[in-house]
């Protein structure tokens, strides 16, 4: 489902489970063994570059005792439809002890996933976004027809998931809302039956670097776009531009740490950018930068654009901003797909048997010989 990059909108409740950049979601069990509650935080993209259904199911099974209540909190722009459907079905199998909670946003595949919960509570200032499945593709006309058929089938899966949560919903109206890309307020979601209860509102804030993702939707609420624009204004503190350390043994050791880590991690091309961006301030800064650089390199490789890793590390981008940049590069500003009419490349083509080229002189000679033989045979 559109698009495959996340926008995180975090609530700011005191005591909220921290969500670090390298973790897409978190699980914890609280309380005594007899009365514990299992909490799952799906804060980020659903799918390949975020929390996959496979990971979700395995980790939840490791904590689930079969009796404890389970609360799954969503704060996600969506992602892969089929991972969302798998999470939907996993929550549905938990039965009445499963509660889905929309802390700020459950969009696209995330809206499908949360509807698998027996009971859905949506914060008063949160939103649920539903829309048609979306993809990008390449190929000839027949390939495009296959993709269109697959999208039609995917839409039916989406409608089925929503109707499982809200069996009394008018299907014609539901299809209209899905087709129109509809952003539902908490009370609208409850009125439709896609949520059961409006919870207390919480202050929300969008992560920087993800505004371009929201702008790709057609009907993103203006209030959210205004919030993104406000938050995107750069701020700078003294800590943003630390003075480089004086040359010495510590700096040499940190430079060696970067060099060895990059060589061992197969990213030697990132040594120079890391030396420049970290300024060898201290060990903690260097280690954090190496971890960040590896995540950026992995994202670029996953997007089949490894050549941009150096640029992104040099620019000091975080992984969320990198995802947004990669998405723009993959599908372009206008979305959709490109038609490539060039012949496919094959590094080791299978030798083809060439047909023998016609030889006009030999054909003429054979025909003359046949005619001559026929004339001789016709004489008395």
Secondary structure, DSSP 4 states (H G I P E B T S, - for coil): ---SS---EEE--TTPPP--TT-SEEEEEES-TTT-EEEEEE-S-BSTTSB-HHHHHHHHHHH--SSSEEEEEEEE--B-HHHHHHHHHHHHHHGGGEEEEEEEEEETHHHHHHTTSSEEEEETT-EEEE--------S-HHHHHHHHHHHHHHHHHHHHHHHHH-TTS-HHHHHHHHHTTEEEEHHHHHHHTS-SEEE----EEEPTT-HHHHHTSSS--HHHHHHHHHHTS----GGGGPPPPPSSHHHHHHHHHHHHHHHHTT-GGGHHHHHHHHTT--HHHHHHHHHHHHHHHHHHHHTT-GGGHHHHHHHT--HHHHHHHHHHHHH-TT-S-----SPPP-TTPPPPPPPPPP-HHHHHHHHHHHHHHHHHHH--
